[in-house]
Amino acid sequence: MHEHHTPLDLVRERSPERPVALARPDAVATAARWFQDKFKGDVFYAVKANPSPWVIETLAANGVTSFDVASIPEIELVAAHAPGARMAFMHPVKSRAAISRAYREFGVKTFALDTHEELAKILEATGGARDLTLVVRLAVSAEGAAYTLSGKFGADTHEAPALLLAARRATEGRLGVSFHVGSQCMRPTAFQAAMAQASRAIVRAGVMVDIVDVGGGFPSVYPGMLPPDLGDYIDSIDRGFAEMVVHEETELWCEPGRALVAEASSILVKVELKKGDALYLNDGSYGSLFDAAHTKWPFPVKLYRGAETADDGEALEVEGALKPFRFYGPTCDSIDHMPGPFWLPEDVREGDYIEIGMLGAYGMAMNTRFNGFGDAETVVVSDAPMASMFGLAGRTIRLPREAAAEEERKVVRLSRPKGAAGKKRRRR
Ligand SMILES: Cc1ncc(COP(=O)(O)O)c(C=O)c1O
């Protein structure tokens, strides 16, 4: 991968024609060390959040050597870039072929499930293995999360006890319980509440669990969303664990995706056309900007101008009076629209470059090749991210006063898109 000190250096030296994913491995390393240090258990990185090889390698080099995988390609990726890493196959619905290959070829022994049917499938596909770690995924309340993840997966309160008991009987290995409080969870106490719910299910089942996996959901900073300190989430988990009916050796696991990688990547795009308040870019909702289009997250932006378009022939970061803009992506589809508002200097022009920040989680990961676009190169930069939960930058994203009021208003209406496009492309 090429390296440049800052995105401006990249613009100055390369004037890139294609979108560029800006990788900040130092931000991944910092987040990895924070979780290793503060979380009192095992940290599994949820690969789906950002499956870039540099992310896997940086995590492994900084002590995160356990991975939550959801498919065979994710398993292959981890095996290639973090040899010897421990993997847990946490997708509650897997094909028999995938279970079998994961177990036989890659030595994966930990499998999630949320139905009796999936339990039977896992046992059959592993040839009746008795050494499995079986993790029963529970549906829990996702109040306070930007993305609810319980609608699709998780055994409910009534089903959970019988399933826990069946899983306990099915293995001589370990039994675990897991849940997901929803992604970008803004309420630390959601973890403690979910753990109380899990504890009730365990007691009703009359089993002891060996693992309590609190899933992901740890938040990052986006405009209009200032999460509580991550330490508050750890405190809530510690309280929840202390109150659970578990044995002395029961292990605590977590599966963060977003919080480990959100700050570590942004995308540098080129303005192909300006039409009023609409900027037509060379990346969009079929590329890294799925959330900007479908959940209308107004990601933070910076403007750079290359030597060719600068008035005095010197590349620069453009500052000055800001105006709200919206973006269109490069495809022919009119839903390839990111309403923002994105606050940029009003004289933004064709040929300028925009860095769109905080896209390390579920940004590049969602990239498609629709319409011949989506071919982004990755370049390493070493400047700070636009915001940080780990002290690498401010914890808020500064906006003009009128924008701040607008973003505040939005905080209360965060929800998943109901449209077909949202359902089709979001796989979590
Ligand atoms: C099973 C599981 N674990 C962990 C995660 C990561 O969640 P987050 O990115 O919110 O931390 C997800 C996300 O969808 C998931 O489905």
The ligand as a Gaussian input file, in Angstrom:
#p B3LYP/6-31G(d) Opt

LIG

0 1
 C      -23.036000     -11.380000      15.791000
 C      -22.459000     -10.007000      15.706000
 N      -21.443000      -9.679000      16.516000
 C      -20.853000      -8.466000      16.462000
 C      -21.267000      -7.510000      15.560000
 C      -20.557000      -6.184000      15.536000
 O      -21.387000      -5.167000      15.968000
 P      -20.867000      -3.676000      16.114000
 O      -20.261000      -3.310000      14.835000
 O      -22.103000      -2.911000      16.415000
 O      -19.903000      -3.660000      17.257000
 C      -22.343000      -7.787000      14.709000
 C      -22.825000      -6.780000      13.777000
 O      -23.726000      -6.925000      13.027000
 C      -22.957000      -9.082000      14.774000
 O      -23.968000      -9.407000      13.972000

